[in-house]
Amino acid sequence: MGLILRLLVVAGLVVDAYVHFHLAGDVGSTGTLSEGTLFWIQGAVAAVVAVLLLVRARPLPYAIAFLVGGSAFGAVLLYRYVDVGAIGPLPDMYEPIWYAEKVVTTVAEGVVTVAAALGYWHASTASRVPAADAGRRLSV
């Protein structure tokens, strides 16, 4: 189960990174912190976390993956359905339509969020072996 969760999270992060890198040049580039810059940052963070999770399937990388996937999933849904306008240095990213790349990345971010939460739980419980169980396993 641990390997499946790990692969789901990594695959979702890779899809998220690819789509954000691909769209970064197509979105607006005005303002203090442009939408294109935010897309480059999201893509880079998703790629780094995917590599981190490939190297170490521990609770901390899963927690970071959960934050990356969950924040992106929440943002895409928020900006799809609510026109919140510009917030400080963040541009107005309201986009009330669905298109293929947006659907793909939204599904990937949802998968990352759920699989990373389960992966965190699995990695946390798998790393804790009670002393009584450890002794019992050695004697069997």
A tleap script that builds the chain and sets N, CA, C and O, in Angstrom:
source leaprc.protein.ff14SB
mol = sequence {
  NMET GLY LEU ILE LEU ARG LEU LEU VAL VAL
  ALA GLY LEU VAL VAL ASP ALA TYR VAL HIE
  PHE HIE LEU ALA GLY ASP VAL GLY SER THR
  GLY THR LEU SER GLU GLY THR LEU PHE TRP
  ILE GLN GLY ALA VAL ALA ALA VAL VAL ALA
  VAL LEU LEU LEU VAL ARG ALA ARG PRO LEU
  PRO TYR ALA ILE ALA PHE LEU VAL GLY GLY
  SER ALA PHE GLY ALA VAL LEU LEU TYR ARG
  TYR VAL ASP VAL GLY ALA ILE GLY PRO LEU
  PRO ASP MET TYR GLU PRO ILE TRP TYR ALA
  GLU LYS VAL VAL THR THR VAL ALA GLU GLY
  VAL VAL THR VAL ALA ALA ALA LEU GLY TYR
  TRP HIE ALA SER THR ALA SER ARG VAL PRO
  ALA ALA ASP ALA GLY ARG ARG LEU SER CVAL
}
set mol.1.N position { 0.828 -1.191 0.000 }
set mol.1.CA position { 0.000 0.000 0.000 }
set mol.1.C position { 0.876 1.260 0.000 }
set mol.1.O position { 0.551 2.248 -0.658 }
set mol.2.N position { 1.977 1.214 0.738 }
set mol.2.CA position { 2.857 2.373 0.822 }
set mol.2.C position { 3.428 2.776 -0.530 }
set mol.2.O position { 3.513 3.963 -0.844 }
set mol.3.N position { 3.818 1.789 -1.328 }
set mol.3.CA position { 4.385 2.081 -2.647 }
set mol.3.C position { 3.329 2.687 -3.573 }
set mol.3.O position { 3.627 3.607 -4.335 }
set mol.4.N position { 2.112 2.180 -3.510 }
set mol.4.CA position { 1.037 2.708 -4.355 }
set mol.4.C position { 0.745 4.163 -3.994 }
set mol.4.O position { 0.606 5.004 -4.882 }
set mol.5.N position { 0.651 4.463 -2.704 }
set mol.5.CA position { 0.404 5.837 -2.263 }
set mol.5.C position { 1.535 6.758 -2.702 }
set mol.5.O position { 1.302 7.870 -3.175 }
set mol.6.N position { 2.744 6.284 -2.541 }
set mol.6.CA position { 3.913 7.082 -2.924 }
set mol.6.C position { 3.893 7.397 -4.416 }
set mol.6.O position { 4.144 8.533 -4.818 }
set mol.7.N position { 3.592 6.388 -5.237 }
set mol.7.CA position { 3.543 6.595 -6.683 }
set mol.7.C position { 2.394 7.514 -7.090 }
set mol.7.O position { 2.545 8.323 -8.006 }
set mol.8.N position { 1.248 7.399 -6.420 }
set mol.8.CA position { 0.128 8.294 -6.705 }
set mol.8.C position { 0.495 9.747 -6.411 }
set mol.8.O position { 0.210 10.642 -7.206 }
set mol.9.N position { 1.124 9.968 -5.269 }
set mol.9.CA position { 1.507 11.338 -4.892 }
set mol.9.C position { 2.544 11.879 -5.869 }
set mol.9.O position { 2.416 13.004 -6.354 }
set mol.10.N position { 3.557 11.093 -6.155 }
set mol.10.CA position { 4.614 11.549 -7.075 }
set mol.10.C position { 4.034 11.812 -8.465 }
set mol.10.O position { 4.336 12.838 -9.075 }
set mol.11.N position { 3.210 10.899 -8.971 }
set mol.11.CA position { 2.615 11.093 -10.301 }
set mol.11.C position { 1.743 12.349 -10.332 }
set mol.11.O position { 1.792 13.117 -11.292 }
set mol.12.N position { 0.957 12.554 -9.292 }
set mol.12.CA position { 0.114 13.747 -9.229 }
set mol.12.C position { 0.931 15.020 -9.193 }
set mol.12.O position { 0.579 16.006 -9.841 }
set mol.13.N position { 2.022 15.007 -8.437 }
set mol.13.CA position { 2.890 16.182 -8.361 }
set mol.13.C position { 3.585 16.446 -9.691 }
set mol.13.O position { 3.759 17.601 -10.082 }
set mol.14.N position { 3.979 15.396 -10.381 }
set mol.14.CA position { 4.629 15.556 -11.684 }
set mol.14.C position { 3.640 16.146 -12.697 }
set mol.14.O position { 4.002 17.036 -13.467 }
set mol.15.N position { 2.409 15.663 -12.700 }
set mol.15.CA position { 1.387 16.222 -13.595 }
set mol.15.C position { 1.144 17.685 -13.255 }
set mol.15.O position { 1.072 18.533 -14.145 }
set mol.16.N position { 1.019 17.977 -11.962 }
set mol.16.CA position { 0.803 19.351 -11.510 }
set mol.16.C position { 1.950 20.259 -11.959 }
set mol.16.O position { 1.719 21.360 -12.460 }
set mol.17.N position { 3.169 19.795 -11.779 }
set mol.17.CA position { 4.337 20.586 -12.179 }
set mol.17.C position { 4.341 20.817 -13.693 }
set mol.17.O position { 4.553 21.939 -14.151 }
set mol.18.N position { 4.111 19.769 -14.452 }
set mol.18.CA position { 4.129 19.891 -15.916 }
set mol.18.C position { 3.086 20.898 -16.401 }
set mol.18.O position { 3.395 21.777 -17.205 }
set mol.19.N position { 1.860 20.769 -15.915 }
set mol.19.CA position { 0.792 21.662 -16.378 }
set mol.19.C position { 1.095 23.103 -15.986 }
set mol.19.O position { 0.887 24.018 -16.783 }
set mol.20.N position { 1.588 23.315 -14.762 }
set mol.20.CA position { 1.903 24.687 -14.350 }
set mol.20.C position { 3.055 25.270 -15.169 }
set mol.20.O position { 3.005 26.439 -15.553 }
set mol.21.N position { 4.082 24.481 -15.438 }
set mol.21.CA position { 5.173 24.961 -16.290 }
set mol.21.C position { 4.653 25.269 -17.694 }
set mol.21.O position { 5.016 26.286 -18.284 }
set mol.22.N position { 3.812 24.400 -18.220 }
set mol.22.CA position { 3.279 24.561 -19.566 }
set mol.22.C position { 2.421 25.822 -19.683 }
set mol.22.O position { 2.478 26.524 -20.693 }
set mol.23.N position { 1.630 26.107 -18.654 }
set mol.23.CA position { 0.725 27.258 -18.704 }
set mol.23.C position { 1.369 28.567 -18.239 }
set mol.23.O position { 0.799 29.638 -18.451 }
set mol.24.N position { 2.527 28.501 -17.620 }
set mol.24.CA position { 3.143 29.701 -17.032 }
set mol.24.C position { 3.348 30.818 -18.048 }
set mol.24.O position { 3.173 31.991 -17.719 }
set mol.25.N position { 3.710 30.472 -19.258 }
set mol.25.CA position { 3.937 31.490 -20.274 }
set mol.25.C position { 2.660 32.041 -20.880 }
set mol.25.O position { 2.672 33.112 -21.487 }
set mol.26.N position { 1.553 31.317 -20.720 }
set mol.26.CA position { 0.287 31.723 -21.333 }
set mol.26.C position { -0.557 32.631 -20.450 }
set mol.26.O position { -1.483 33.278 -20.940 }
set mol.27.N position { -0.256 32.690 -19.168 }
set mol.27.CA position { -1.082 33.485 -18.254 }
set mol.27.C position { -0.481 34.876 -18.088 }
set mol.27.O position { 0.645 35.134 -18.514 }
set mol.28.N position { -1.240 35.758 -17.471 }
set mol.28.CA position { -0.821 37.150 -17.318 }
set mol.28.C position { 0.516 37.319 -16.628 }
set mol.28.O position { 0.926 36.498 -15.808 }
set mol.29.N position { 1.187 38.407 -16.981 }
set mol.29.CA position { 2.501 38.673 -16.387 }
set mol.29.C position { 2.608 40.100 -15.865 }
set mol.29.O position { 3.681 40.702 -15.900 }
set mol.30.N position { 1.493 40.637 -15.382 }
set mol.30.CA position { 1.527 41.992 -14.842 }
set mol.30.C position { 1.362 41.952 -13.330 }
set mol.30.O position { 0.875 40.966 -12.777 }
set mol.31.N position { 1.766 43.018 -12.673 }
set mol.31.CA position { 1.609 43.109 -11.232 }
set mol.31.C position { 2.890 42.767 -10.506 }
set mol.31.O position { 3.884 42.361 -11.108 }
set mol.32.N position { 2.843 42.941 -9.195 }
set mol.32.CA position { 4.002 42.665 -8.353 }
set mol.32.C position { 4.394 41.196 -8.435 }
set mol.32.O position { 5.560 40.856 -8.637 }
set mol.33.N position { 3.408 40.346 -8.275 }
set mol.33.CA position { 3.622 38.900 -8.353 }
set mol.33.C position { 2.652 38.392 -9.406 }
set mol.33.O position { 1.469 38.205 -9.123 }
set mol.34.N position { 3.142 38.169 -10.608 }
set mol.34.CA position { 2.254 37.825 -11.718 }
set mol.34.C position { 1.750 36.390 -11.600 }
set mol.34.O position { 2.320 35.568 -10.883 }
set mol.35.N position { 0.675 36.115 -12.319 }
set mol.35.CA position { 0.119 34.764 -12.351 }
set mol.35.C position { 1.121 33.798 -12.977 }
set mol.35.O position { 1.231 32.650 -12.546 }
set mol.36.N position { 1.850 34.259 -13.991 }
set mol.36.CA position { 2.881 33.424 -14.599 }
set mol.36.C position { 3.968 33.047 -13.605 }
set mol.36.O position { 4.416 31.901 -13.570 }
set mol.37.N position { 4.394 34.017 -12.793 }
set mol.37.CA position { 5.408 33.740 -11.764 }
set mol.37.C position { 4.876 32.739 -10.743 }
set mol.37.O position { 5.594 31.830 -10.326 }
set mol.38.N position { 3.625 32.907 -10.345 }
set mol.38.CA position { 3.019 31.958 -9.402 }
set mol.38.C position { 2.962 30.553 -9.990 }
set mol.38.O position { 3.178 29.571 -9.280 }
set mol.39.N position { 2.672 30.454 -11.283 }
set mol.39.CA position { 2.637 29.144 -11.934 }
set mol.39.C position { 4.037 28.518 -11.980 }
set mol.39.O position { 4.183 27.315 -11.763 }
set mol.40.N position { 5.060 29.325 -12.261 }
set mol.40.CA position { 6.437 28.797 -12.245 }
set mol.40.C position { 6.801 28.303 -10.844 }
set mol.40.O position { 7.402 27.240 -10.691 }
set mol.41.N position { 6.434 29.076 -9.833 }
set mol.41.CA position { 6.736 28.685 -8.447 }
set mol.41.C position { 6.012 27.397 -8.091 }
set mol.41.O position { 6.614 26.486 -7.521 }
set mol.42.N position { 4.715 27.308 -8.422 }
set mol.42.CA position { 3.943 26.097 -8.125 }
set mol.42.C position { 4.557 24.887 -8.816 }
set mol.42.O position { 4.696 23.827 -8.205 }
set mol.43.N position { 4.921 25.035 -10.077 }
set mol.43.CA position { 5.536 23.931 -10.811 }
set mol.43.C position { 6.853 23.496 -10.189 }
set mol.43.O position { 7.115 22.301 -10.052 }
set mol.44.N position { 7.679 24.460 -9.815 }
set mol.44.CA position { 8.979 24.137 -9.214 }
set mol.44.C position { 8.812 23.457 -7.857 }
set mol.44.O position { 9.492 22.473 -7.564 }
set mol.45.N position { 7.915 23.977 -7.036 }
set mol.45.CA position { 7.689 23.380 -5.716 }
set mol.45.C position { 7.145 21.964 -5.862 }
set mol.45.O position { 7.588 21.059 -5.155 }
set mol.46.N position { 6.194 21.758 -6.766 }
set mol.46.CA position { 5.637 20.417 -6.977 }
set mol.46.C position { 6.726 19.448 -7.443 }
set mol.46.O position { 6.769 18.304 -6.989 }
set mol.47.N position { 7.599 19.891 -8.338 }
set mol.47.CA position { 8.680 19.024 -8.836 }
set mol.47.C position { 9.671 18.679 -7.727 }
set mol.47.O position { 10.096 17.530 -7.609 }
set mol.48.N position { 10.037 19.664 -6.921 }
set mol.48.CA position { 10.984 19.419 -5.821 }
set mol.48.C position { 10.385 18.460 -4.800 }
set mol.48.O position { 11.075 17.561 -4.320 }
set mol.49.N position { 9.123 18.637 -4.467 }
set mol.49.CA position { 8.481 17.759 -3.485 }
set mol.49.C position { 8.351 16.342 -4.046 }
set mol.49.O position { 8.482 15.374 -3.298 }
set mol.50.N position { 8.096 16.204 -5.350 }
set mol.50.CA position { 8.037 14.873 -5.964 }
set mol.50.C position { 9.375 14.160 -5.820 }
set mol.50.O position { 9.419 12.979 -5.475 }
set mol.51.N position { 10.460 14.871 -6.082 }
set mol.51.CA position { 11.799 14.273 -5.927 }
set mol.51.C position { 12.071 13.937 -4.465 }
set mol.51.O position { 12.599 12.869 -4.156 }
set mol.52.N position { 11.714 14.842 -3.577 }
set mol.52.CA position { 11.898 14.606 -2.141 }
set mol.52.C position { 11.163 13.353 -1.693 }
set mol.52.O position { 11.690 12.565 -0.907 }
set mol.53.N position { 9.952 13.168 -2.189 }
set mol.53.CA position { 9.175 11.994 -1.811 }
set mol.53.C position { 9.735 10.723 -2.439 }
set mol.53.O position { 9.629 9.645 -1.854 }
set mol.54.N position { 10.327 10.837 -3.617 }
set mol.54.CA position { 10.978 9.673 -4.218 }
set mol.54.C position { 12.186 9.238 -3.396 }
set mol.54.O position { 12.462 8.046 -3.263 }
set mol.55.N position { 12.904 10.216 -2.848 }
set mol.55.CA position { 14.103 9.924 -2.067 }
set mol.55.C position { 13.747 9.365 -0.688 }
set mol.55.O position { 14.369 8.409 -0.224 }
set mol.56.N position { 12.745 9.964 -0.032 }
set mol.56.CA position { 12.373 9.546 1.324 }
set mol.56.C position { 10.869 9.542 1.494 }
set mol.56.O position { 10.228 10.592 1.440 }
set mol.57.N position { 10.316 8.384 1.694 }
set mol.57.CA position { 8.871 8.267 1.931 }
set mol.57.C position { 8.615 8.312 3.435 }
set mol.57.O position { 8.196 7.324 4.039 }
set mol.58.N position { 8.869 9.450 4.014 }
set mol.58.CA position { 8.674 9.679 5.451 }
set mol.58.C position { 7.470 10.588 5.655 }
set mol.58.O position { 6.955 11.160 4.694 }
set mol.59.N position { 7.018 10.726 6.900 }
set mol.59.CA position { 5.854 11.588 7.158 }
set mol.59.C position { 6.037 13.040 6.706 }
set mol.59.O position { 5.101 13.630 6.167 }
set mol.60.N position { 7.218 13.629 6.913 }
set mol.60.CA position { 7.408 15.034 6.554 }
set mol.60.C position { 7.234 15.308 5.055 }
set mol.60.O position { 6.515 16.244 4.705 }
set mol.61.N position { 7.853 14.541 4.159 }
set mol.61.CA position { 7.596 14.786 2.727 }
set mol.61.C position { 6.124 14.597 2.344 }
set mol.61.O position { 5.607 15.314 1.488 }
set mol.62.N position { 5.457 13.637 2.976 }
set mol.62.CA position { 4.024 13.475 2.709 }
set mol.62.C position { 3.239 14.695 3.190 }
set mol.62.O position { 2.302 15.134 2.522 }
set mol.63.N position { 3.616 15.240 4.341 }
set mol.63.CA position { 2.932 16.432 4.861 }
set mol.63.C position { 3.145 17.620 3.925 }
set mol.63.O position { 2.213 18.381 3.665 }
set mol.64.N position { 4.351 17.779 3.426 }
set mol.64.CA position { 4.636 18.867 2.489 }
set mol.64.C position { 3.848 18.660 1.193 }
set mol.64.O position { 3.287 19.611 0.649 }
set mol.65.N position { 3.805 17.427 0.705 }
set mol.65.CA position { 3.035 17.125 -0.509 }
set mol.65.C position { 1.552 17.425 -0.292 }
set mol.65.O position { 0.884 17.936 -1.191 }
set mol.66.N position { 1.040 17.110 0.890 }
set mol.66.CA position { -0.357 17.418 1.213 }
set mol.66.C position { -0.602 18.920 1.144 }
set mol.66.O position { -1.614 19.360 0.599 }
set mol.67.N position { 0.315 19.704 1.690 }
set mol.67.CA position { 0.167 21.160 1.661 }
set mol.67.C position { 0.246 21.709 0.232 }
set mol.67.O position { -0.528 22.590 -0.142 }
set mol.68.N position { 1.169 21.193 -0.548 }
set mol.68.CA position { 1.323 21.643 -1.937 }
set mol.68.C position { 0.072 21.280 -2.754 }
set mol.68.O position { -0.497 22.130 -3.438 }
set mol.69.N position { -0.341 20.027 -2.675 }
set mol.69.CA position { -1.520 19.591 -3.431 }
set mol.69.C position { -2.795 20.248 -2.946 }
set mol.69.O position { -3.612 20.698 -3.749 }
set mol.70.N position { -2.969 20.305 -1.638 }
set mol.70.CA position { -4.183 20.893 -1.074 }
set mol.70.C position { -4.318 22.373 -1.341 }
set mol.70.O position { -5.411 22.857 -1.635 }
set mol.71.N position { -3.213 23.100 -1.241 }
set mol.71.CA position { -3.278 24.544 -1.499 }
set mol.71.C position { -3.583 24.821 -2.971 }
set mol.71.O position { -4.354 25.729 -3.282 }
set mol.72.N position { -2.989 24.050 -3.871 }
set mol.72.CA position { -3.256 24.236 -5.295 }
set mol.72.C position { -4.690 23.819 -5.644 }
set mol.72.O position { -5.361 24.488 -6.429 }
set mol.73.N position { -5.148 22.720 -5.061 }
set mol.73.CA position { -6.520 22.249 -5.294 }
set mol.73.C position { -7.529 23.290 -4.796 }
set mol.73.O position { -8.495 23.614 -5.487 }
set mol.74.N position { -7.291 23.799 -3.604 }
set mol.74.CA position { -8.173 24.825 -3.051 }
set mol.74.C position { -8.160 26.097 -3.882 }
set mol.74.O position { -9.204 26.714 -4.095 }
set mol.75.N position { -6.978 26.493 -4.353 }
set mol.75.CA position { -6.862 27.724 -5.142 }
set mol.75.C position { -7.588 27.603 -6.477 }
set mol.75.O position { -8.289 28.528 -6.886 }
set mol.76.N position { -7.427 26.471 -7.158 }
set mol.76.CA position { -8.070 26.338 -8.466 }
set mol.76.C position { -9.597 26.330 -8.310 }
set mol.76.O position { -10.301 26.899 -9.144 }
set mol.77.N position { -10.110 25.699 -7.263 }
set mol.77.CA position { -11.556 25.706 -7.050 }
set mol.77.C position { -12.049 27.093 -6.631 }
set mol.77.O position { -13.093 27.551 -7.097 }
set mol.78.N position { -11.304 27.752 -5.759 }
set mol.78.CA position { -11.689 29.096 -5.326 }
set mol.78.C position { -11.761 30.055 -6.500 }
set mol.78.O position { -12.760 30.748 -6.690 }
set mol.79.N position { -10.688 30.088 -7.288 }
set mol.79.CA position { -10.635 31.028 -8.401 }
set mol.79.C position { -11.513 30.611 -9.582 }
set mol.79.O position { -11.742 31.406 -10.494 }
set mol.80.N position { -11.995 29.398 -9.570 }
set mol.80.CA position { -12.958 28.977 -10.604 }
set mol.80.C position { -14.357 29.499 -10.276 }
set mol.80.O position { -15.093 29.914 -11.171 }
set mol.81.N position { -14.720 29.478 -8.993 }
set mol.81.CA position { -16.097 29.791 -8.612 }
set mol.81.C position { -16.291 31.142 -7.930 }
set mol.81.O position { -17.421 31.618 -7.823 }
set mol.82.N position { -15.200 31.774 -7.462 }
set mol.82.CA position { -15.328 33.033 -6.732 }
set mol.82.C position { -14.364 34.061 -7.323 }
set mol.82.O position { -13.186 33.769 -7.527 }
set mol.83.N position { -14.860 35.241 -7.591 }
set mol.83.CA position { -14.001 36.336 -8.071 }
set mol.83.C position { -13.568 37.142 -6.848 }
set mol.83.O position { -14.230 38.105 -6.461 }
set mol.84.N position { -12.459 36.741 -6.252 }
set mol.84.CA position { -11.989 37.411 -5.031 }
set mol.84.C position { -11.186 38.666 -5.342 }
set mol.84.O position { -10.891 39.447 -4.437 }
set mol.85.N position { -10.829 38.873 -6.599 }
set mol.85.CA position { -10.044 40.046 -6.966 }
set mol.85.C position { -8.590 39.882 -6.557 }
set mol.85.O position { -8.166 38.804 -6.139 }
set mol.86.N position { -7.847 40.943 -6.679 }
set mol.86.CA position { -6.437 40.932 -6.278 }
set mol.86.C position { -6.345 40.995 -4.759 }
set mol.86.O position { -7.095 41.724 -4.110 }
set mol.87.N position { -5.422 40.227 -4.204 }
set mol.87.CA position { -5.210 40.211 -2.754 }
set mol.87.C position { -3.750 40.579 -2.512 }
set mol.87.O position { -2.856 39.766 -2.747 }
set mol.88.N position { -3.506 41.790 -2.047 }
set mol.88.CA position { -2.131 42.230 -1.828 }
set mol.88.C position { -1.343 42.114 -3.119 }
set mol.88.O position { -1.759 42.644 -4.150 }
set mol.89.N position { -0.187 41.413 -3.074 }
set mol.89.CA position { 0.616 41.279 -4.292 }
set mol.89.C position { 0.077 40.218 -5.255 }
set mol.89.O position { 0.559 40.113 -6.383 }
set mol.90.N position { -0.915 39.430 -4.827 }
set mol.90.CA position { -1.468 38.386 -5.690 }
set mol.90.C position { -2.423 39.006 -6.708 }
set mol.90.O position { -3.273 39.818 -6.344 }
set mol.91.N position { -2.292 38.631 -7.972 }
set mol.91.CA position { -3.178 39.186 -8.997 }
set mol.91.C position { -4.577 38.568 -8.923 }
set mol.91.O position { -4.796 37.570 -8.235 }
set mol.92.N position { -5.501 39.173 -9.633 }
set mol.92.CA position { -6.842 38.609 -9.765 }
set mol.92.C position { -6.736 37.408 -10.701 }
set mol.92.O position { -6.449 37.571 -11.887 }
set mol.93.N position { -6.963 36.217 -10.184 }
set mol.93.CA position { -6.808 35.002 -10.988 }
set mol.93.C position { -8.142 34.313 -11.280 }
set mol.93.O position { -8.176 33.127 -11.608 }
set mol.94.N position { -9.229 35.057 -11.159 }
set mol.94.CA position { -10.555 34.503 -11.436 }
set mol.94.C position { -10.625 33.995 -12.867 }
set mol.94.O position { -10.301 34.720 -13.808 }
set mol.95.N position { -11.047 32.754 -13.027 }
set mol.95.CA position { -11.152 32.136 -14.350 }
set mol.95.C position { -12.339 31.169 -14.316 }
set mol.95.O position { -12.175 30.003 -13.956 }
set mol.96.N position { -13.527 31.643 -14.687 }
set mol.96.CA position { -14.753 30.866 -14.502 }
set mol.96.C position { -15.029 29.804 -15.568 }
set mol.96.O position { -16.189 29.537 -15.882 }
set mol.97.N position { -13.993 29.203 -16.121 }
set mol.97.CA position { -14.200 28.171 -17.140 }
set mol.97.C position { -13.367 26.937 -16.805 }
set mol.97.O position { -12.393 27.010 -16.056 }
set mol.98.N position { -13.766 25.818 -17.368 }
set mol.98.CA position { -12.980 24.585 -17.283 }
set mol.98.C position { -12.432 24.288 -18.674 }
set mol.98.O position { -13.143 24.445 -19.667 }
set mol.99.N position { -11.200 23.869 -18.750 }
set mol.99.CA position { -10.596 23.406 -19.996 }
set mol.99.C position { -9.720 22.215 -19.635 }
set mol.99.O position { -9.453 21.972 -18.458 }
set mol.100.N position { -9.280 21.482 -20.627 }
set mol.100.CA position { -8.635 20.184 -20.399 }
set mol.100.C position { -7.483 20.245 -19.392 }
set mol.100.O position { -7.448 19.448 -18.454 }
set mol.101.N position { -6.554 21.165 -19.566 }
set mol.101.CA position { -5.393 21.220 -18.670 }
set mol.101.C position { -5.803 21.564 -17.240 }
set mol.101.O position { -5.213 21.069 -16.280 }
set mol.102.N position { -6.808 22.407 -17.111 }
set mol.102.CA position { -7.286 22.786 -15.783 }
set mol.102.C position { -7.948 21.594 -15.092 }
set mol.102.O position { -7.762 21.388 -13.893 }
set mol.103.N position { -8.713 20.817 -15.844 }
set mol.103.CA position { -9.349 19.621 -15.282 }
set mol.103.C position { -8.284 18.595 -14.876 }
set mol.103.O position { -8.352 18.019 -13.790 }
set mol.104.N position { -7.318 18.378 -15.742 }
set mol.104.CA position { -6.258 17.397 -15.460 }
set mol.104.C position { -5.492 17.775 -14.199 }
set mol.104.O position { -5.280 16.933 -13.326 }
set mol.105.N position { -5.078 19.028 -14.098 }
set mol.105.CA position { -4.304 19.425 -12.926 }
set mol.105.C position { -5.160 19.435 -11.657 }
set mol.105.O position { -4.657 19.150 -10.570 }
set mol.106.N position { -6.449 19.762 -11.787 }
set mol.106.CA position { -7.325 19.741 -10.617 }
set mol.106.C position { -7.485 18.313 -10.097 }
set mol.106.O position { -7.434 18.082 -8.889 }
set mol.107.N position { -7.676 17.370 -10.995 }
set mol.107.CA position { -7.771 15.958 -10.587 }
set mol.107.C position { -6.455 15.514 -9.955 }
set mol.107.O position { -6.458 14.856 -8.915 }
set mol.108.N position { -5.330 15.870 -10.578 }
set mol.108.CA position { -4.019 15.486 -10.032 }
set mol.108.C position { -3.812 16.066 -8.641 }
set mol.108.O position { -3.312 15.377 -7.752 }
set mol.109.N position { -4.193 17.332 -8.443 }
set mol.109.CA position { -4.037 17.966 -7.127 }
set mol.109.C position { -4.952 17.326 -6.089 }
set mol.109.O position { -4.572 17.198 -4.926 }
set mol.110.N position { -6.146 16.927 -6.495 }
set mol.110.CA position { -7.040 16.218 -5.580 }
set mol.110.C position { -6.475 14.864 -5.182 }
set mol.110.O position { -6.536 14.476 -4.015 }
set mol.111.N position { -5.926 14.147 -6.156 }
set mol.111.CA position { -5.297 12.852 -5.871 }
set mol.111.C position { -4.107 13.034 -4.938 }
set mol.111.O position { -3.939 12.270 -3.987 }
set mol.112.N position { -3.286 14.036 -5.204 }
set mol.112.CA position { -2.130 14.314 -4.342 }
set mol.112.C position { -2.589 14.582 -2.913 }
set mol.112.O position { -2.009 14.058 -1.962 }
set mol.113.N position { -3.616 15.385 -2.764 }
set mol.113.CA position { -4.100 15.756 -1.429 }
set mol.113.C position { -4.551 14.533 -0.647 }
set mol.113.O position { -4.148 14.346 0.501 }
set mol.114.N position { -5.375 13.705 -1.253 }
set mol.114.CA position { -5.902 12.515 -0.559 }
set mol.114.C position { -4.800 11.477 -0.347 }
set mol.114.O position { -4.645 10.950 0.755 }
set mol.115.N position { -4.038 11.185 -1.398 }
set mol.115.CA position { -2.989 10.163 -1.283 }
set mol.115.C position { -1.880 10.594 -0.327 }
set mol.115.O position { -1.318 9.754 0.375 }
set mol.116.N position { -1.557 11.877 -0.285 }
set mol.116.CA position { -0.522 12.357 0.646 }
set mol.116.C position { -1.002 12.256 2.090 }
set mol.116.O position { -0.218 11.926 2.980 }
set mol.117.N position { -2.276 12.535 2.332 }
set mol.117.CA position { -2.823 12.379 3.689 }
set mol.117.C position { -2.761 10.916 4.116 }
set mol.117.O position { -2.364 10.611 5.241 }
set mol.118.N position { -3.153 10.013 3.220 }
set mol.118.CA position { -3.075 8.582 3.529 }
set mol.118.C position { -1.616 8.127 3.654 }
set mol.118.O position { -1.288 7.312 4.516 }
set mol.119.N position { -0.749 8.654 2.796 }
set mol.119.CA position { 0.675 8.316 2.866 }
set mol.119.C position { 1.303 8.781 4.163 }
set mol.119.O position { 2.130 8.082 4.748 }
set mol.120.N position { 0.907 9.969 4.615 }
set mol.120.CA position { 1.394 10.476 5.907 }
set mol.120.C position { 0.987 9.525 7.030 }
set mol.120.O position { 1.800 9.158 7.878 }
set mol.121.N position { -0.275 9.137 7.018 }
set mol.121.CA position { -0.763 8.206 8.046 }
set mol.121.C position { -0.015 6.882 7.964 }
set mol.121.O position { 0.415 6.349 8.987 }
set mol.122.N position { 0.143 6.352 6.764 }
set mol.122.CA position { 0.825 5.068 6.586 }
set mol.122.C position { 2.288 5.147 7.023 }
set mol.122.O position { 2.780 4.258 7.718 }
set mol.123.N position { 2.979 6.209 6.616 }
set mol.123.CA position { 4.393 6.368 6.985 }
set mol.123.C position { 4.544 6.580 8.492 }
set mol.123.O position { 5.515 6.119 9.092 }
set mol.124.N position { 3.594 7.269 9.094 }
set mol.124.CA position { 3.657 7.510 10.544 }
set mol.124.C position { 3.445 6.228 11.326 }
set mol.124.O position { 4.153 5.970 12.299 }
set mol.125.N position { 2.481 5.426 10.913 }
set mol.125.CA position { 2.194 4.192 11.647 }
set mol.125.C position { 3.210 3.105 11.339 }
set mol.125.O position { 3.512 2.287 12.208 }
set mol.126.N position { 3.744 3.075 10.129 }
set mol.126.CA position { 4.724 2.053 9.766 }
set mol.126.C position { 6.055 2.265 10.463 }
set mol.126.O position { 6.785 1.304 10.706 }
set mol.127.N position { 6.385 3.517 10.791 }
set mol.127.CA position { 7.668 3.794 11.425 }
set mol.127.C position { 7.633 3.542 12.928 }
set mol.127.O position { 8.678 3.510 13.578 }
set mol.128.N position { 6.441 3.363 13.476 }
set mol.128.CA position { 6.310 3.101 14.909 }
set mol.128.C position { 6.043 1.623 15.154 }
set mol.128.O position { 4.925 1.150 14.949 }
set mol.129.N position { 7.046 0.906 15.585 }
set mol.129.CA position { 6.872 -0.493 15.958 }
set mol.129.C position { 7.053 -0.576 17.463 }
set mol.129.O position { 8.155 -0.348 17.962 }
set mol.130.N position { 5.982 -0.901 18.205 }
set mol.130.CA position { 6.114 -1.000 19.658 }
set mol.130.C position { 7.196 -1.996 20.060 }
set mol.130.O position { 7.436 -2.976 19.355 }
set mol.131.N position { 7.843 -1.746 21.185 }
set mol.131.CA position { 8.941 -2.587 21.657 }
set mol.131.C position { 8.487 -4.033 21.851 }
set mol.131.O position { 9.230 -4.964 21.539 }
set mol.132.N position { 7.282 -4.221 22.359 }
set mol.132.CA position { 6.778 -5.590 22.569 }
set mol.132.C position { 6.629 -6.325 21.227 }
set mol.132.O position { 6.943 -7.511 21.127 }
set mol.133.N position { 6.158 -5.625 20.218 }
set mol.133.CA position { 6.013 -6.239 18.900 }
set mol.133.C position { 7.369 -6.544 18.279 }
set mol.133.O position { 7.532 -7.566 17.612 }
set mol.134.N position { 8.334 -5.668 18.492 }
set mol.134.CA position { 9.660 -5.884 17.916 }
set mol.134.C position { 10.289 -7.135 18.509 }
set mol.134.O position { 10.900 -7.919 17.782 }
set mol.135.N position { 10.152 -7.336 19.810 }
set mol.135.CA position { 10.689 -8.525 20.449 }
set mol.135.C position { 9.969 -9.775 19.992 }
set mol.135.O position { 10.603 -10.810 19.786 }
set mol.136.N position { 8.678 -9.704 19.831 }
set mol.136.CA position { 7.877 -10.835 19.383 }
set mol.136.C position { 8.234 -11.206 17.961 }
set mol.136.O position { 8.280 -12.391 17.629 }
set mol.137.N position { 8.486 -10.236 17.124 }
set mol.137.CA position { 8.831 -10.523 15.735 }
set mol.137.C position { 10.195 -11.200 15.635 }
set mol.137.O position { 10.409 -12.038 14.759 }
set mol.138.N position { 11.117 -10.841 16.526 }
set mol.138.CA position { 12.443 -11.459 16.496 }
set mol.138.C position { 12.402 -12.903 16.963 }
set mol.138.O position { 13.183 -13.730 16.492 }
set mol.139.N position { 11.488 -13.220 17.897 }
set mol.139.CA position { 11.475 -14.566 18.454 }
set mol.139.C position { 10.685 -15.550 17.583 }
set mol.139.O position { 10.758 -16.758 17.810 }
set mol.140.N position { 9.949 -15.068 16.612 }
set mol.140.CA position { 9.127 -15.960 15.784 }
set mol.140.C position { 9.910 -16.475 14.624 }
set mol.140.O position { 9.385 -17.241 13.816 }
savepdb mol mol.pdb
quit
